[in-house]
Amino acid sequence: MKFMRVLLVLGLFANSAPGQTSKPDTQTQLQILDELRAIHRDLRASTTLQLLLVELQVTQTTLDRAIQKRDTLKTQLTQVQVDKASAQAEVARFEGGMEKVENPEQQFIDRLVELKAVLGKVTAQEVATSEQLQDVEGRLRTAEAERENVQAQLSDLVKKLGAVN
């Protein structure tokens, strides 16, 4: 009941005071509308800015991972190439030694076959690692392009915000 009285009193005071018009001024309405449009524009720009910053962060993380993977693969490829050179030298040494002997022992022949198999595996590993490296470098270029695109969008947005303010 007390609540109803408060509402009744507020209702009486909410009516226009004598001398006030019930129609708002058109100029005031236009100013309010302009202000609302500016607030809406700022809100959209702020939201877009936040989304672009998140996208930039995700893109940078992807780029960092691709760089790390590339560096790891380069290290692996270098090691595989060293292993390949070592295996080639070992095969050449065994072949040279076997040429000097008319009837090489079976264990030397078996060892040469084994070394050639190792060389084949190392060569296959080199090819696979090279292909992976090329793939990662392609992804790295794509991630760099995406980052540049997001940075350009951010730059354009900042310019627009600077021009508005």
Stockholm file with secondary structure:
# STOCKHOLM 1.0

chainA/1-165         MKFMRVLLVLGLFANSAPGQTSKPDTQTQLQILDELRAIHRDLRASTTLQLLLVELQVTQTTLDRAIQKRDTLKTQLTQVQVDKASAQAEVARFEGGMEKVENPEQQFIDRLVELKAVLGKVTAQEVATSEQLQDVEGRLRTAEAERENVQAQLSDLVKKLGAVN
#=GR chainA/1-165 SS CHHHHHHHHHHHHHSCCTTCCSSCCHHHHHHHHHHHHHHHHHHHHHHHHHHHHHHHHHHHHHHHHHHHHHHHHHHHHHHHHHHHHHHHHHHHHHHHHHHHCSSCCHHHHHHHHHHHHHHHHHHHHHHHHHHHHHHHHHHHHHHHHHHHHHHHHHHHHHHHHHHHC
#=GC SS_cons         CHHHHHHHHHHHHHSCCTTCCSSCCHHHHHHHHHHHHHHHHHHHHHHHHHHHHHHHHHHHHHHHHHHHHHHHHHHHHHHHHHHHHHHHHHHHHHHHHHHHCSSCCHHHHHHHHHHHHHHHHHHHHHHHHHHHHHHHHHHHHHHHHHHHHHHHHHHHHHHHHHHHC
//
